Amino acid sequence: MAVRNSLANRQKRTGLTAYLTQDAVKDQINRVVGGKNGTRFISSVVSAVQANPQLQECTNPSILSAALLGESLNLSPSPQLGQYYMVPFNNGSKGCKEAQFQLGYKGYIQLAIRSGQYKKLNVLAIKEGELIRFDPLNEEIEVKLIDDEEEREGATTIGYYAMFEYTNGFRKALYWSKRKMEAHALKYSPGYRRDKDKGTNFTFWSKDFDGMAYKTMLRQLISKWGIMSIDMMTAMDSDMAVIHEDGTKDYVETVTPEDDVVSEQEMNEVEQSGAAEEGQQTFF
C-alpha cells in the first residue's frame, strides 16, 4: 500500500505536459491517435485539465487513459462541447485522486448519429403547463410548447421526453416525470444522495440535473431499443469508470470532498441493484 501511494504521489507531482511528452507515453499516444495527431491530442487534454483545478490533482495515467478512450471514440474532451468529461474521483484506497471517463449526453447523440441508423433523435425538458398528455401505450405525446424562449428557459421543468426514429421508420419514445428522474438519481447515485442530505454540490446531478437527465433518457432509450454500434457499447461499458493502464476498470461515481469518499461497498451495492433492475451495469 505504501509503495502504491508513493507511486501515485510521484505521478501527481510530474507536470501533465512533461508526462505526456515522455518518449514511452508519446509512443502510447501515437499508437492510438497516430503520429500526425499526437500534438493536437496532447494540447486538447492539457487544455481540458487546465480548466479544472481538481482534475489537475489527479494521477497522470488516469487522465491519459480516460482521454485515450475519448479519442478512440472520436469525441472531444472540451467541457464546452459536453461530449465526454474527465471527472476527478477521490480514491481513498490509493490515497490519491483519479480521473474517470464520463460520457455526456451530447456524446451519446454523436455516437448514435455516426451509426447512420437514426433518422431522428431528440431529448427535451418539458416545462410546467406544456404537457397535455403522454400515451405510454402508443408512445405519443401531446404538448403545447412555450413560444418565448426566455420564458421557457425560466419555467419549471416537470419531466423529460426522448425519442428516436430509424431510417427504416421504426420509432420509440419515452417520457419520465421530474419526480421519477429524481427518484432514479437518488437510487443510483450515492454522491447525489449525500449532496441532498448535506446541502453540498459535488455531483453532476447537483450541478446540472437537466444534463444528467438527458443522458439518462438517452441511455434508457438506446440501451433497451436502439441499434448500438461497437463504439456506443464501448462508451456505455466505460461510462463512470477509472480506466487503468492494463485496461481494467473501476466503476466509481464522482469527485467527493476529502472526508467523504464513496466506499467500495457503497458502489458494489449500487452496481448490484442496478444490474438487477436494468439487466446491465448503470448508475444513471
C-alpha positions in Angstrom: 0.0 0.0 0.0 2.8 2.4 0.9 4.6 1.7 -2.4 1.4 2.3 -4.4 0.7 5.6 -2.6 4.3 6.7 -3.1 4.0 5.9 -6.9 0.7 7.8 -7.1 2.3 10.8 -5.4 5.2 10.8 -7.8 2.9 10.6 -10.7 0.8 13.5 -9.4 3.9 15.7 -8.9 5.0 15.3 -12.5 3.5 18.0 -14.7 0.9 16.7 -17.1 2.6 18.3 -20.2 6.0 16.8 -19.2 4.4 13.4 -18.6 2.6 13.4 -21.9 5.8 14.2 -23.8 7.8 11.4 -22.3 9.0 9.0 -25.0 7.2 6.0 -23.7 3.9 7.9 -23.2 4.2 9.6 -26.6 4.6 6.1 -28.2 1.4 5.0 -26.4 -0.4 8.1 -27.7 0.8 7.7 -31.2 -0.4 4.1 -31.3 -3.9 5.3 -30.6 -4.1 8.7 -32.3 -1.4 8.4 -35.0 1.8 10.4 -35.2 0.2 13.4 -37.0 -2.5 13.9 -34.4 -0.3 13.4 -31.3 0.4 17.2 -30.8 -3.3 18.0 -31.2 -4.3 15.3 -28.7 -1.8 16.5 -26.1 -2.9 20.1 -26.5 -6.6 19.2 -26.1 -6.0 17.2 -23.0 -3.9 19.8 -21.3 -6.5 22.5 -22.1 -9.3 20.4 -20.6 -7.2 19.7 -17.4 -6.2 23.3 -17.0 -9.9 24.3 -16.9 -10.5 22.1 -13.8 -8.2 22.7 -10.8 -9.4 19.4 -9.2 -8.6 17.5 -12.3 -5.0 18.8 -12.0 -4.7 16.9 -8.8 -5.5 13.5 -10.5 -2.8 11.0 -11.4 -1.4 11.4 -14.9 -2.0 7.8 -16.1 -5.7 8.0 -15.2 -6.1 11.3 -17.1 -4.3 9.7 -20.1 -6.4 6.6 -20.1 -9.7 8.5 -20.0 -8.5 10.8 -22.7 -7.3 8.0 -24.9 -10.7 6.3 -24.7 -12.4 9.5 -25.6 -10.0 9.9 -28.6 -10.6 6.3 -29.7 -14.4 7.2 -29.8 -13.6 10.4 -31.8 -15.1 12.6 -29.0 -13.7 15.8 -27.7 -12.6 16.4 -24.1 -13.6 20.1 -24.3 -16.0 20.9 -21.5 -17.8 23.3 -23.7 -18.8 20.6 -26.2 -20.0 18.2 -23.5 -19.3 15.0 -25.4 -17.3 13.4 -22.5 -15.7 14.5 -19.3 -12.6 13.6 -17.3 -14.0 13.8 -13.8 -11.9 13.8 -10.6 -12.6 10.9 -8.1 -11.1 10.8 -4.6 -9.8 7.2 -4.4 -9.4 6.6 -0.6 -7.9 3.1 -1.1 -5.0 4.6 -3.1 -4.7 7.9 -1.3 -5.0 9.9 -4.5 -7.4 11.4 -7.0 -8.0 9.7 -10.3 -9.8 10.8 -13.4 -12.8 8.8 -14.5 -14.3 8.8 -18.0 -17.8 10.2 -18.1 -19.9 10.2 -21.3 -22.0 13.3 -21.8 -25.4 13.3 -23.3 -24.0 15.0 -26.4 -21.6 12.2 -26.7 -24.5 9.7 -26.8 -26.0 11.8 -29.6 -22.7 11.9 -31.6 -22.2 8.2 -31.4 -25.8 7.4 -32.4 -25.7 9.8 -35.4 -22.5 8.2 -36.7 -24.1 4.8 -36.9 -26.2 6.1 -39.8 -29.2 4.2 -38.4 -31.1 7.2 -36.9 -33.3 9.5 -38.9 -34.4 11.4 -35.8 -33.0 11.6 -32.2 -34.2 14.1 -29.7 -34.3 14.7 -25.9 -36.2 17.6 -24.3 -37.2 19.0 -20.9 -40.9 19.5 -20.6 -41.9 22.7 -18.8 -44.8 23.4 -16.5 -48.0 23.9 -18.4 -46.7 22.4 -21.7 -47.7 18.7 -21.3 -51.2 17.9 -22.4 -50.9 14.1 -22.3 -48.4 11.2 -22.9 -49.8 7.9 -24.0 -47.3 5.2 -22.9 -49.1 2.5 -24.9 -48.7 4.2 -28.3 -45.8 6.4 -27.2 -47.5 9.5 -28.3 -47.0 12.9 -26.6 -49.1 16.0 -27.0 -47.6 19.3 -25.8 -48.0 23.0 -26.3 -44.5 24.4 -26.0 -44.0 27.9 -24.6 -43.2 30.2 -27.6 -41.0 32.7 -25.8 -37.5 31.1 -25.4 -36.5 33.2 -22.4 -39.8 32.5 -20.7 -39.5 28.8 -21.4 -35.9 28.7 -20.2 -37.0 30.1 -16.8 -40.1 27.9 -16.4 -40.1 24.9 -14.0 -39.2 21.5 -15.5 -41.9 18.8 -14.9 -40.5 16.0 -17.0 -38.3 14.7 -19.8 -39.1 13.3 -23.2 -36.8 11.4 -25.6 -37.4 9.7 -28.9 -35.7 8.2 -31.9 -36.7 7.1 -35.3 -34.7 4.8 -37.5 -34.2 5.3 -41.2 -36.5 2.3 -41.8 -39.3 4.1 -39.8 -39.1 2.1 -36.5 -39.8 4.6 -33.7 -39.5 4.6 -29.9 -40.3 7.3 -27.3 -40.1 7.7 -23.6 -41.4 10.2 -21.0 -40.3 10.4 -17.4 -41.7 12.9 -14.8 -39.2 15.0 -12.9 -40.2 13.2 -9.8 -39.3 9.8 -11.4 -36.0 11.2 -12.5 -35.2 12.5 -9.1 -36.0 9.1 -7.6 -33.8 7.4 -10.1 -30.9 9.8 -9.3 -31.2 9.2 -5.6 -31.4 5.5 -6.0 -28.3 5.1 -8.2 -26.1 8.0 -7.1 -24.7 7.8 -3.6 -23.0 11.1 -4.2 -26.2 12.8 -5.1 -27.9 11.4 -2.0 -25.1 12.8 0.0 -25.4 16.2 -1.7 -29.1 16.3 -0.9 -28.5 15.2 2.7 -25.7 17.7 3.4 -26.6 20.5 1.1 -23.4 20.1 -1.0 -22.9 20.5 -4.7 -20.3 17.9 -5.7 -22.0 15.7 -8.3 -23.1 16.4 -11.8 -26.6 15.6 -10.7 -26.4 18.6 -8.4 -24.6 20.9 -10.8 -26.5 20.1 -14.0 -29.6 18.0 -13.3 -31.1 18.5 -16.7 -27.9 17.5 -18.5 -27.8 14.3 -16.4 -31.5 13.7 -17.0 -31.0 14.0 -20.8 -28.2 11.4 -20.6 -30.4 9.1 -18.5 -33.2 9.3 -21.0 -31.0 8.6 -24.0 -29.3 5.7 -22.2 -32.6 4.2 -21.2 -34.0 4.6 -24.7 -30.9 3.5 -26.8 -29.7 0.7 -24.5 -33.1 -1.0 -24.5 -34.4 -0.4 -28.0 -31.7 1.3 -30.1 -29.1 0.0 -32.5 -25.8 0.0 -30.7 -22.5 0.4 -32.6 -19.3 -1.0 -31.2 -18.3 2.5 -30.2 -21.6 3.0 -28.4 -21.2 -0.2 -26.5 -17.6 0.6 -25.5 -18.7 4.1 -24.3 -21.5 2.7 -22.2 -19.4 0.0 -20.7 -16.7 2.5 -19.8 -19.0 5.3 -18.5 -18.2 6.3 -14.9 -15.0 4.2 -14.9 -11.4 4.9 -13.9 -9.5 3.1 -16.6 -6.2 1.6 -15.7 -3.1 1.2 -17.9 -3.8 -2.6 -18.2 -7.3 -1.9 -19.5 -9.2 -2.9 -16.3 -11.8 -0.6 -15.0 -13.0 0.6 -11.5 -16.6 1.9 -11.6 -16.9 4.9 -9.4 -19.1 7.9 -9.3 -17.7 11.4 -9.0 -15.5 13.7 -7.0 -16.2 13.9 -3.3 -14.8 16.1 -0.5 -11.7 14.8 1.2 -13.6 13.5 4.3 -16.5 12.0 2.3 -15.2 9.3 -0.1 -17.6 6.9 -1.8 -16.7 3.5 -0.4 -16.2 0.3 -2.5 -19.1 -1.3 -0.5 -21.5 1.5 -1.5 -20.5 1.3 -5.1 -20.9 -2.5 -5.1 -24.4 -2.1 -3.7 -25.2 0.3 -6.5 -23.8 -1.9 -9.1 -25.7 -5.0 -7.9 -29.0 -3.1 -7.5 -28.5 -1.5 -10.9 -27.7 -4.8 -12.6 -30.8 -6.5 -11.1 -33.1 -3.8 -12.3 -31.6 -2.8 -15.6 -30.0 -6.1 -16.7 -26.7 -4.2 -17.0 -24.4 -2.0 -15.0 -25.5 1.6 -14.8 -25.5 4.5 -12.4 -27.8 6.7 -14.4 
